[in-house]
């Protein structure tokens, strides 16, 4: 018999038939289309970093994605955290003009 699936946050065992959730997250660079070519020192440092870094390291600097199984309690904890971030952003009035909607569903 296969071992039970475990929650990706708290490691709690989730038995077959128990309620569980899949979390898929992505985080990626939000490129604004502007590259400052006037700072030669910064360009040199950037090129050196690119040459020294592995392909995986470089990719993770601009894009990451991961999938996790969550128990109901950890799902709630993540939703509360994300909701509080949305509330802080709304209170600070940091919505950018023309930006994408980032509301939770």
Protein Blocks (a to p, Z undefined) as FASTA:
>chain_A
ZZddddfklopacdehiacdddddddddddehiacfklmmlmmmmmmmmmmpcfklmmmm
moccddddddfklmmmmmmmmmmmmmmmmmnopacehiacfbdZZ
